[in-house]
Amino acid sequence: MSTPPRLVADHVVLVDPAGDPIGTAPRATVHGTHTPLHLAFSCYLFRADGLVLMTRRSLAKRTWPGVWTNSVCGHPRVDEDMADAVARHAAHELGLVVDDVRTVLPGFRYRAVDAAGVVENEICPVHVATTDGLPAPHPDEVMDLRWVEPDDLARAVAAAPWAFSPWLVEQLEQLAPLGGLRVLAAGAAR
C-alpha cells in the first residue's frame, strides 16, 4: 500500500551526515528542540538589474519569525528535484515564476537554535535564480520584502547579523570567497 500523495507532500526528507536520504518525517513534527538532520534549500532571486530579493519571515512562522532572510527557503518533497522545489516554493510564498535555477553551495549545512529553543538542523543547498515578476507575498510566509543591492545586503549583515536568519549569515560567509552575491547576480542575470 502506497502513501497518499497529500501525506507525502507534508513530509520532509531525513538525511544522514553525508546527505543521503534515510527516511521521512511529518513536516509539522520536525522542527522542535531535537530536530533531526533533514534536507532543505535556500534560494536568492535576482532581477535583470542585479538586485536580490530579501524577505522578512512572517510572524506566523515557527522558526525565526520576523527576521530578514534570503528570497525563499523550504523543503523538497520526497523524490522532488531541487529546481522544482525552488519553483514551487517561489510560486507559493511569493507568487513568482523563477528561471535559471542554479546551485551555488551544494554542500551547505547548518544547525541553529532560535530564541524559543527551536532547532534548525539542515543540509541546505543554496541556489540562485532569476525572476521578472512582481512579488505577491503569501501573508503566512512573508511579512515584508525588499529588492536590494547585493553589496548593501553584505554591509547590513556585517553591521547587524542578529537581524537576519542565521543561515543567511553563514551562507554569505561561504559565498564571499566565490565573489559574493554581486558575482552571483551577474551570473544570474545572464
Z-matrix of the N, CA and C atoms (Angstrom, degrees):
N
C 1 1.460
C 2 1.529 1 108.61
N 3 1.312 2 117.55 1 128.12
C 4 1.457 3 120.75 2 -178.42
C 5 1.521 4 110.43 3 -91.02
N 6 1.332 5 114.47 4 159.94
C 7 1.459 6 120.91 5 178.65
C 8 1.519 7 109.00 6 -78.10
N 9 1.334 8 117.81 7 133.08
C 10 1.467 9 119.85 8 178.06
C 11 1.527 10 110.97 9 -56.80
N 12 1.351 11 118.73 10 140.63
C 13 1.462 12 121.98 11 -177.76
C 14 1.520 13 113.59 12 -53.74
N 15 1.333 14 118.83 13 -37.89
C 16 1.454 15 121.79 14 -178.57
C 17 1.523 16 110.63 15 -59.96
N 18 1.343 17 116.97 16 -40.60
C 19 1.458 18 120.54 17 -179.11
C 20 1.526 19 111.44 18 -71.23
N 21 1.322 20 117.18 19 -40.55
C 22 1.456 21 120.60 20 178.34
C 23 1.527 22 110.03 21 -61.50
N 24 1.318 23 117.82 22 -36.99
C 25 1.461 24 121.81 23 -179.70
C 26 1.520 25 111.92 24 -63.78
N 27 1.311 26 117.93 25 -24.56
C 28 1.456 27 121.80 26 -178.82
C 29 1.524 28 112.79 27 -96.24
N 30 1.324 29 116.94 28 15.99
C 31 1.451 30 121.94 29 179.38
C 32 1.527 31 110.16 30 -110.64
N 33 1.327 32 115.68 31 152.11
C 34 1.459 33 120.86 32 171.72
C 35 1.519 34 108.12 33 -106.43
N 36 1.313 35 115.21 34 157.87
C 37 1.456 36 121.69 35 -179.59
C 38 1.528 37 108.58 36 -90.58
N 39 1.320 38 116.52 37 118.02
C 40 1.460 39 121.82 38 174.93
C 41 1.524 40 108.03 39 -80.89
N 42 1.335 41 116.29 40 141.87
C 43 1.462 42 120.44 41 -177.49
C 44 1.522 43 110.64 42 -132.95
N 45 1.339 44 114.87 43 158.80
C 46 1.460 45 119.72 44 173.58
C 47 1.535 46 107.59 45 -87.71
N 48 1.343 47 118.38 46 175.48
C 49 1.468 48 119.78 47 -177.79
C 50 1.530 49 114.70 48 -58.83
N 51 1.326 50 117.65 49 -21.01
C 52 1.467 51 120.67 50 177.06
C 53 1.526 52 111.98 51 -84.69
N 54 1.340 53 116.97 52 -4.73
C 55 1.458 54 121.15 53 -179.75
C 56 1.510 55 114.40 54 89.82
N 57 1.318 56 116.94 55 7.20
C 58 1.465 57 120.44 56 179.33
C 59 1.522 58 110.20 57 -82.67
N 60 1.337 59 117.87 58 134.89
C 61 1.470 60 120.93 59 179.87
C 62 1.529 61 111.46 60 -61.53
N 63 1.343 62 114.94 61 136.49
C 64 1.469 63 120.18 62 178.07
C 65 1.524 64 111.70 63 -126.84
N 66 1.324 65 117.11 64 -0.34
C 67 1.455 66 120.41 65 179.31
C 68 1.512 67 110.97 66 158.56
N 69 1.312 68 115.38 67 -168.27
C 70 1.461 69 121.68 68 177.41
C 71 1.519 70 108.65 69 -136.36
N 72 1.316 71 115.14 70 164.35
C 73 1.462 72 121.72 71 175.54
C 74 1.522 73 107.92 72 -149.24
N 75 1.335 74 117.10 73 149.70
C 76 1.467 75 119.25 74 176.72
C 77 1.529 76 110.40 75 -58.91
N 78 1.319 77 116.33 76 130.98
C 79 1.469 78 121.22 77 -178.39
C 80 1.522 79 111.72 78 -54.64
N 81 1.319 80 117.01 79 -38.81
C 82 1.467 81 121.18 80 -177.20
C 83 1.525 82 112.76 81 -65.29
N 84 1.329 83 117.92 82 -19.41
C 85 1.464 84 120.21 83 -177.02
C 86 1.519 85 113.34 84 -103.95
N 87 1.317 86 118.01 85 -5.41
C 88 1.460 87 120.34 86 -171.37
C 89 1.523 88 113.79 87 -79.76
N 90 1.312 89 119.46 88 -43.02
C 91 1.460 90 120.74 89 -175.50
C 92 1.518 91 110.69 90 -87.77
N 93 1.322 92 115.11 91 105.06
C 94 1.460 93 121.96 92 179.14
C 95 1.515 94 108.62 93 -152.35
N 96 1.314 95 116.50 94 -152.93
C 97 1.464 96 119.69 95 -178.87
C 98 1.527 97 112.59 96 -80.48
N 99 1.324 98 117.48 97 -14.64
C 100 1.470 99 121.98 98 179.31
C 101 1.529 100 109.82 99 -129.46
N 102 1.307 101 116.41 100 53.86
C 103 1.462 102 122.59 101 -175.65
C 104 1.527 103 111.19 102 -64.22
N 105 1.331 104 117.39 103 123.61
C 106 1.461 105 119.14 104 176.59
C 107 1.534 106 110.68 105 -72.98
N 108 1.322 107 115.66 106 155.42
C 109 1.458 108 120.65 107 176.66
C 110 1.529 109 108.96 108 -63.11
N 111 1.328 110 115.81 109 128.22
C 112 1.458 111 119.94 110 -178.09
C 113 1.529 112 110.41 111 -144.75
N 114 1.324 113 114.94 112 170.01
C 115 1.458 114 122.04 113 -175.35
C 116 1.526 115 110.87 114 -92.21
N 117 1.320 116 115.24 115 135.74
C 118 1.464 117 121.82 116 178.16
C 119 1.532 118 107.40 117 -144.64
N 120 1.324 119 116.72 118 -170.48
C 121 1.464 120 121.44 119 173.15
C 122 1.518 121 108.45 120 -155.37
N 123 1.321 122 115.34 121 158.21
C 124 1.461 123 123.54 122 169.54
C 125 1.518 124 107.24 123 -127.70
N 126 1.337 125 116.21 124 148.69
C 127 1.461 126 119.75 125 178.43
C 128 1.526 127 109.94 126 -142.59
N 129 1.322 128 114.90 127 138.90
C 130 1.459 129 123.20 128 174.16
C 131 1.523 130 107.17 129 -107.24
N 132 1.329 131 116.27 130 121.61
C 133 1.462 132 121.71 131 -179.70
C 134 1.520 133 109.89 132 -97.96
N 135 1.322 134 115.64 133 132.87
C 136 1.460 135 122.35 134 -179.38
C 137 1.518 136 110.81 135 -118.11
N 138 1.332 137 114.50 136 146.15
C 139 1.463 138 121.01 137 169.74
C 140 1.527 139 108.13 138 -93.04
N 141 1.327 140 115.66 139 170.65
C 142 1.465 141 121.00 140 179.84
C 143 1.526 142 112.23 141 -61.67
N 144 1.342 143 117.51 142 -26.22
C 145 1.467 144 120.53 143 179.83
C 146 1.526 145 112.80 144 -82.48
N 147 1.342 146 118.00 145 4.29
C 148 1.459 147 121.65 146 176.30
C 149 1.509 148 115.58 147 89.10
N 150 1.333 149 118.06 148 -3.01
C 151 1.463 150 119.87 149 178.13
C 152 1.524 151 109.81 150 -75.18
N 153 1.332 152 115.45 151 146.39
C 154 1.460 153 122.16 152 179.16
C 155 1.529 154 108.53 153 -108.61
N 156 1.312 155 116.45 154 141.90
C 157 1.463 156 121.65 155 -179.10
C 158 1.523 157 109.95 156 -87.18
N 159 1.323 158 115.89 157 123.14
C 160 1.462 159 122.68 158 174.39
C 161 1.519 160 107.70 159 -108.38
N 162 1.324 161 116.10 160 141.95
C 163 1.462 162 120.30 161 179.28
C 164 1.516 163 110.07 162 -123.47
N 165 1.312 164 114.60 163 149.77
C 166 1.466 165 120.65 164 174.09
C 167 1.523 166 106.75 165 -105.98
N 168 1.320 167 115.45 166 123.40
C 169 1.456 168 121.11 167 -175.13
C 170 1.523 169 110.97 168 -64.58
N 171 1.315 170 115.15 169 139.68
C 172 1.462 171 121.81 170 178.67
C 173 1.526 172 110.47 171 -58.67
N 174 1.309 173 115.93 172 150.06
C 175 1.469 174 119.98 173 175.01
C 176 1.523 175 111.60 174 -68.19
N 177 1.333 176 117.18 175 -12.99
C 178 1.467 177 121.61 176 177.51
C 179 1.528 178 112.22 177 -81.54
N 180 1.335 179 118.24 178 -9.16
C 181 1.461 180 121.26 179 -178.10
C 182 1.526 181 110.16 180 -69.71
N 183 1.323 182 115.23 181 142.91
C 184 1.469 183 120.48 182 -178.10
C 185 1.526 184 111.51 183 -72.56
N 186 1.315 185 116.92 184 -35.97
C 187 1.462 186 120.29 185 179.91
C 188 1.522 187 110.35 186 -114.53
N 189 1.299 188 115.77 187 136.48
C 190 1.457 189 124.41 188 178.63
C 191 1.524 190 113.25 189 46.98
N 192 1.322 191 117.62 190 54.04
C 193 1.467 192 119.43 191 176.83
C 194 1.531 193 110.66 192 -65.06
N 195 1.319 194 115.95 193 140.31
C 196 1.458 195 121.12 194 173.98
C 197 1.513 196 116.26 195 79.73
N 198 1.337 197 119.26 196 -0.05
C 199 1.465 198 119.01 197 179.65
C 200 1.525 199 110.35 198 -93.85
N 201 1.317 200 115.25 199 155.66
C 202 1.460 201 121.62 200 176.37
C 203 1.517 202 108.94 201 -80.18
N 204 1.312 203 115.72 202 143.40
C 205 1.459 204 120.81 203 -178.98
C 206 1.524 205 110.07 204 -150.18
N 207 1.322 206 115.17 205 -173.96
C 208 1.460 207 120.77 206 178.49
C 209 1.529 208 110.07 207 -65.60
N 210 1.311 209 116.57 208 -177.85
C 211 1.465 210 120.97 209 -172.89
C 212 1.516 211 113.23 210 -61.97
N 213 1.315 212 116.53 211 -49.35
C 214 1.465 213 120.33 212 -175.99
C 215 1.526 214 108.85 213 -155.13
N 216 1.317 215 116.16 214 142.00
C 217 1.463 216 122.10 215 174.19
C 218 1.513 217 108.11 216 -139.01
N 219 1.304 218 115.44 217 163.69
C 220 1.455 219 118.59 218 178.34
C 221 1.506 220 111.70 219 174.40
N 222 1.313 221 114.37 220 -165.33
C 223 1.459 222 122.37 221 -178.19
C 224 1.528 223 109.18 222 -122.99
N 225 1.330 224 116.74 223 131.30
C 226 1.460 225 118.05 224 174.35
C 227 1.523 226 109.85 225 -72.23
N 228 1.303 227 115.30 226 151.26
C 229 1.462 228 120.17 227 174.00
C 230 1.531 229 109.09 228 -76.26
N 231 1.308 230 115.83 229 166.70
C 232 1.459 231 120.96 230 176.36
C 233 1.533 232 108.59 231 -56.21
N 234 1.319 233 116.74 232 128.27
C 235 1.472 234 124.08 233 178.68
C 236 1.528 235 114.04 234 62.98
N 237 1.331 236 118.28 235 17.99
C 238 1.466 237 120.79 236 177.98
C 239 1.523 238 109.84 237 -90.10
N 240 1.309 239 116.42 238 133.87
C 241 1.450 240 122.19 239 174.34
C 242 1.532 241 109.15 240 -63.30
N 243 1.341 242 116.92 241 140.28
C 244 1.471 243 119.96 242 -177.60
C 245 1.522 244 112.21 243 -59.77
N 246 1.324 245 118.10 244 -41.41
C 247 1.470 246 119.71 245 179.32
C 248 1.521 247 110.66 246 -61.74
N 249 1.320 248 116.96 247 -36.17
C 250 1.467 249 120.40 248 176.86
C 251 1.524 250 110.90 249 -68.24
N 252 1.337 251 116.84 250 -38.07
C 253 1.467 252 120.44 251 177.96
C 254 1.529 253 110.44 252 -65.00
N 255 1.332 254 116.70 253 -42.41
C 256 1.470 255 120.71 254 177.10
C 257 1.523 256 109.67 255 -59.33
N 258 1.323 257 116.97 256 -48.03
C 259 1.470 258 121.07 257 -178.90
C 260 1.526 259 111.14 258 -62.36
N 261 1.318 260 116.72 259 -41.63
C 262 1.476 261 120.74 260 -179.34
C 263 1.528 262 110.78 261 -63.64
N 264 1.322 263 117.02 262 -46.21
C 265 1.468 264 120.03 263 -179.06
C 266 1.528 265 111.74 264 -69.45
N 267 1.337 266 117.80 265 -38.37
C 268 1.472 267 120.04 266 177.83
C 269 1.521 268 110.31 267 -61.84
N 270 1.319 269 117.03 268 -39.39
C 271 1.467 270 120.49 269 178.39
C 272 1.522 271 110.84 270 -67.58
N 273 1.333 272 117.41 271 -44.40
C 274 1.465 273 120.97 272 -177.63
C 275 1.528 274 112.00 273 -70.31
N 276 1.333 275 117.19 274 -49.25
C 277 1.463 276 120.88 275 -173.47
C 278 1.519 277 113.37 276 -79.14
N 279 1.345 278 116.67 277 -32.37
C 280 1.463 279 120.34 278 -171.02
C 281 1.521 280 114.33 279 -125.50
N 282 1.315 281 117.62 280 -5.68
C 283 1.459 282 120.44 281 -177.36
C 284 1.514 283 113.03 282 65.71
N 285 1.338 284 116.80 283 27.13
C 286 1.461 285 121.13 284 -175.46
C 287 1.523 286 112.50 285 -111.97
N 288 1.316 287 115.02 286 146.36
C 289 1.457 288 122.58 287 168.98
C 290 1.524 289 106.23 288 -95.96
N 291 1.329 290 116.79 289 134.88
C 292 1.463 291 120.62 290 -179.09
C 293 1.523 292 110.20 291 -115.00
N 294 1.327 293 114.51 292 154.04
C 295 1.464 294 122.19 293 177.77
C 296 1.521 295 109.05 294 -130.53
N 297 1.322 296 115.22 295 163.30
C 298 1.465 297 122.90 296 171.40
C 299 1.533 298 112.24 297 50.51
N 300 1.323 299 117.64 298 52.73
C 301 1.469 300 121.19 299 177.18
C 302 1.526 301 108.12 300 -71.61
N 303 1.338 302 115.64 301 122.16
C 304 1.466 303 121.78 302 179.64
C 305 1.519 304 110.14 303 -128.49
N 306 1.318 305 116.32 304 142.01
C 307 1.460 306 121.89 305 177.47
C 308 1.520 307 108.88 306 -87.23
N 309 1.351 308 116.23 307 129.23
C 310 1.464 309 120.29 308 -179.36
C 311 1.529 310 112.90 309 -115.76
N 312 1.310 311 118.25 310 -24.07
C 313 1.469 312 122.82 311 173.90
C 314 1.525 313 107.57 312 -134.34
N 315 1.328 314 117.79 313 82.90
C 316 1.467 315 119.49 314 -174.07
C 317 1.524 316 114.27 315 -65.98
N 318 1.325 317 118.20 316 -28.94
C 319 1.464 318 120.54 317 -175.17
C 320 1.513 319 115.21 318 -103.77
N 321 1.335 320 117.87 319 17.41
C 322 1.466 321 119.11 320 -177.26
C 323 1.526 322 110.57 321 -61.11
N 324 1.335 323 114.85 322 130.47
C 325 1.467 324 121.34 323 178.10
C 326 1.522 325 107.89 324 -139.69
N 327 1.321 326 116.11 325 141.25
C 328 1.455 327 119.66 326 177.54
C 329 1.524 328 110.15 327 -151.03
N 330 1.324 329 113.27 328 160.15
C 331 1.457 330 122.01 329 172.80
C 332 1.519 331 105.62 330 -138.22
N 333 1.322 332 116.70 331 130.81
C 334 1.461 333 121.20 332 -179.18
C 335 1.519 334 109.04 333 -147.89
N 336 1.327 335 115.43 334 151.45
C 337 1.465 336 121.67 335 179.86
C 338 1.520 337 108.00 336 -120.10
N 339 1.343 338 117.18 337 126.88
C 340 1.467 339 119.46 338 -179.22
C 341 1.528 340 110.89 339 -85.64
N 342 1.314 341 116.57 340 177.80
C 343 1.466 342 122.33 341 -175.21
C 344 1.521 343 112.98 342 -61.01
N 345 1.328 344 117.39 343 -25.03
C 346 1.467 345 121.24 344 179.28
C 347 1.528 346 112.16 345 -89.10
N 348 1.335 347 117.23 346 0.60
C 349 1.456 348 120.94 347 -179.81
C 350 1.512 349 114.61 348 88.59
N 351 1.335 350 117.06 349 4.30
C 352 1.463 351 120.81 350 179.29
C 353 1.531 352 108.44 351 -78.56
N 354 1.323 353 115.07 352 132.94
C 355 1.459 354 121.75 353 -175.64
C 356 1.527 355 110.94 354 -101.33
N 357 1.323 356 115.55 355 134.31
C 358 1.466 357 122.11 356 165.98
C 359 1.523 358 105.38 357 -102.32
N 360 1.315 359 117.63 358 133.16
C 361 1.461 360 123.05 359 -177.50
C 362 1.524 361 106.38 360 -146.32
N 363 1.341 362 115.57 361 91.10
C 364 1.458 363 118.99 362 -167.31
C 365 1.521 364 113.55 363 -135.67
N 366 1.305 365 114.73 364 143.30
C 367 1.456 366 121.71 365 158.26
C 368 1.518 367 103.23 366 -92.10
N 369 1.330 368 115.36 367 118.24
C 370 1.459 369 120.65 368 -162.65
C 371 1.531 370 110.85 369 -136.86
N 372 1.335 371 118.21 370 77.17
C 373 1.460 372 119.20 371 178.43
C 374 1.533 373 111.29 372 -51.60
N 375 1.326 374 115.20 373 140.76
C 376 1.462 375 121.25 374 -178.06
C 377 1.529 376 108.79 375 -104.17
N 378 1.325 377 114.86 376 134.36
C 379 1.461 378 122.29 377 -176.96
C 380 1.524 379 110.29 378 -124.66
N 381 1.316 380 115.31 379 160.15
C 382 1.463 381 122.85 380 166.73
C 383 1.521 382 106.71 381 -123.64
N 384 1.315 383 115.69 382 153.49
C 385 1.464 384 121.42 383 177.89
C 386 1.521 385 107.88 384 -154.82
N 387 1.310 386 115.78 385 169.07
C 388 1.459 387 120.86 386 177.76
C 389 1.523 388 109.77 387 -115.01
N 390 1.311 389 114.06 388 156.82
C 391 1.457 390 120.80 389 174.56
C 392 1.522 391 107.88 390 -151.41
N 393 1.317 392 116.21 391 152.63
C 394 1.464 393 119.61 392 174.77
C 395 1.522 394 110.76 393 -126.57
N 396 1.323 395 116.06 394 12.76
C 397 1.457 396 120.18 395 -179.11
C 398 1.515 397 113.23 396 -89.78
N 399 1.321 398 114.43 397 172.57
C 400 1.461 399 121.40 398 174.09
C 401 1.524 400 107.88 399 -97.33
N 402 1.332 401 118.00 400 124.14
C 403 1.458 402 119.75 401 -178.64
C 404 1.524 403 112.29 402 -62.64
N 405 1.319 404 114.84 403 142.13
C 406 1.468 405 123.63 404 172.83
C 407 1.526 406 105.65 405 -129.26
N 408 1.345 407 117.13 406 81.64
C 409 1.459 408 120.12 407 -170.83
C 410 1.526 409 113.94 408 -65.57
N 411 1.328 410 115.18 409 140.86
C 412 1.462 411 122.64 410 174.46
C 413 1.531 412 106.47 411 -78.69
N 414 1.336 413 119.16 412 123.14
C 415 1.467 414 121.15 413 -173.49
C 416 1.527 415 114.70 414 -63.66
N 417 1.319 416 118.80 415 -22.18
C 418 1.463 417 120.20 416 176.44
C 419 1.522 418 112.00 417 -78.19
N 420 1.319 419 116.58 418 -11.00
C 421 1.461 420 121.57 419 -177.40
C 422 1.528 421 112.91 420 -111.80
N 423 1.334 422 116.34 421 -43.44
C 424 1.466 423 121.96 422 -170.82
C 425 1.521 424 109.85 423 -132.18
N 426 1.349 425 116.40 424 127.15
C 427 1.464 426 119.36 425 178.70
C 428 1.529 427 112.84 426 -100.82
N 429 1.335 428 116.73 427 -16.56
C 430 1.459 429 120.34 428 179.24
C 431 1.525 430 107.33 429 -161.15
N 432 1.315 431 115.96 430 160.91
C 433 1.461 432 119.90 431 176.07
C 434 1.510 433 109.34 432 -154.96
N 435 1.326 434 114.69 433 157.87
C 436 1.464 435 121.53 434 179.53
C 437 1.518 436 109.30 435 -150.61
N 438 1.312 437 115.96 436 140.83
C 439 1.462 438 121.61 437 168.34
C 440 1.522 439 106.26 438 -90.25
N 441 1.327 440 118.14 439 125.94
C 442 1.463 441 121.13 440 -174.61
C 443 1.526 442 111.11 441 -133.19
N 444 1.321 443 114.39 442 156.97
C 445 1.463 444 121.12 443 171.96
C 446 1.531 445 107.98 444 -69.96
N 447 1.326 446 118.80 445 133.68
C 448 1.464 447 120.10 446 179.58
C 449 1.526 448 113.90 447 -54.55
N 450 1.330 449 118.06 448 -39.37
C 451 1.466 450 119.91 449 179.41
C 452 1.526 451 111.62 450 -66.80
N 453 1.321 452 117.53 451 -35.34
C 454 1.467 453 120.75 452 176.66
C 455 1.527 454 110.60 453 -65.18
N 456 1.326 455 116.68 454 -39.37
C 457 1.460 456 120.21 455 177.14
C 458 1.524 457 110.17 456 -62.40
N 459 1.316 458 117.40 457 -46.51
C 460 1.467 459 120.70 458 179.99
C 461 1.524 460 110.98 459 -58.37
N 462 1.333 461 117.41 460 -41.92
C 463 1.470 462 120.56 461 178.84
C 464 1.531 463 111.21 462 -66.26
N 465 1.330 464 117.46 463 -40.91
C 466 1.470 465 121.02 464 179.75
C 467 1.522 466 111.05 465 -64.10
N 468 1.324 467 117.04 466 -42.19
C 469 1.466 468 120.52 467 179.47
C 470 1.525 469 110.23 468 -66.17
N 471 1.323 470 117.50 469 -39.64
C 472 1.466 471 120.36 470 178.18
C 473 1.526 472 111.33 471 -64.30
N 474 1.337 473 117.04 472 -36.54
C 475 1.467 474 121.32 473 -177.82
C 476 1.520 475 113.16 474 -78.27
N 477 1.332 476 117.95 475 -33.61
C 478 1.474 477 120.93 476 -174.47
C 479 1.530 478 110.68 477 -146.30
N 480 1.342 479 118.18 478 66.64
C 481 1.465 480 119.72 479 -176.76
C 482 1.523 481 113.55 480 -59.98
N 483 1.304 482 117.90 481 -25.99
C 484 1.471 483 122.62 482 -179.70
C 485 1.530 484 112.32 483 -65.28
N 486 1.329 485 117.93 484 -18.57
C 487 1.471 486 120.83 485 -178.99
C 488 1.530 487 112.30 486 -85.16
N 489 1.332 488 116.87 487 -2.20
C 490 1.459 489 122.10 488 -175.52
C 491 1.522 490 110.31 489 -122.24
N 492 1.316 491 115.54 490 159.42
C 493 1.465 492 119.16 491 177.49
C 494 1.528 493 109.36 492 -62.93
N 495 1.337 494 116.45 493 145.39
C 496 1.467 495 118.34 494 -179.26
C 497 1.524 496 112.73 495 -63.07
N 498 1.336 497 116.99 496 -30.40
C 499 1.463 498 117.96 497 179.00
C 500 1.520 499 111.01 498 -69.08
N 501 1.331 500 118.60 499 -36.52
C 502 1.462 501 120.69 500 177.54
C 503 1.526 502 109.98 501 -63.11
N 504 1.329 503 117.12 502 -44.65
C 505 1.466 504 121.19 503 -179.46
C 506 1.529 505 109.91 504 -59.13
N 507 1.328 506 117.02 505 -47.88
C 508 1.467 507 120.92 506 -179.76
C 509 1.526 508 111.67 507 -66.64
N 510 1.330 509 117.04 508 -38.02
C 511 1.465 510 119.88 509 179.73
C 512 1.522 511 110.90 510 -63.75
N 513 1.332 512 117.35 511 -43.56
C 514 1.463 513 119.40 512 179.78
C 515 1.522 514 110.98 513 -63.30
N 516 1.346 515 117.33 514 -36.42
C 517 1.468 516 120.47 515 176.58
C 518 1.528 517 110.50 516 -61.62
N 519 1.328 518 116.62 517 -42.56
C 520 1.465 519 120.15 518 -178.43
C 521 1.529 520 112.35 519 -76.22
N 522 1.325 521 117.19 520 -26.08
C 523 1.465 522 120.47 521 178.14
C 524 1.530 523 112.34 522 -79.53
N 525 1.331 524 117.81 523 -22.02
C 526 1.468 525 121.46 524 -176.70
C 527 1.533 526 112.71 525 -54.02
N 528 1.344 527 119.55 526 -47.09
C 529 1.473 528 118.57 527 179.45
C 530 1.534 529 113.76 528 -63.98
N 531 1.326 530 116.93 529 -18.29
C 532 1.469 531 121.19 530 178.12
C 533 1.525 532 111.83 531 -88.70
N 534 1.331 533 116.29 532 0.58
C 535 1.457 534 120.92 533 -178.42
C 536 1.511 535 113.16 534 106.75
N 537 1.331 536 116.85 535 -0.95
C 538 1.461 537 121.27 536 177.35
C 539 1.515 538 112.99 537 71.17
N 540 1.314 539 114.90 538 -172.55
C 541 1.463 540 120.64 539 -177.00
C 542 1.525 541 113.19 540 -66.24
N 543 1.326 542 118.06 541 -27.45
C 544 1.471 543 120.41 542 179.46
C 545 1.533 544 109.75 543 -59.90
N 546 1.329 545 117.42 544 -45.89
C 547 1.467 546 121.21 545 179.02
C 548 1.522 547 109.81 546 -67.11
N 549 1.338 548 116.58 547 -40.91
C 550 1.462 549 119.80 548 178.79
C 551 1.521 550 110.99 549 -64.11
N 552 1.335 551 116.55 550 -36.23
C 553 1.469 552 120.21 551 178.38
C 554 1.522 553 110.15 552 -61.82
N 555 1.323 554 116.79 553 -42.16
C 556 1.463 555 120.23 554 179.56
C 557 1.522 556 110.52 555 -63.65
N 558 1.327 557 116.45 556 -40.31
C 559 1.459 558 120.17 557 178.64
C 560 1.510 559 112.45 558 -71.06
N 561 1.332 560 116.59 559 -36.46
C 562 1.465 561 120.70 560 -178.49
C 563 1.520 562 111.26 561 -71.02
N 564 1.319 563 117.04 562 -29.76
C 565 1.465 564 120.65 563 -175.53
C 566 1.529 565 112.66 564 -90.60
N 567 1.328 566 117.14 565 12.80
C 568 1.472 567 118.95 566 -177.56
C 569 1.487 568 113.04 567 -66.29
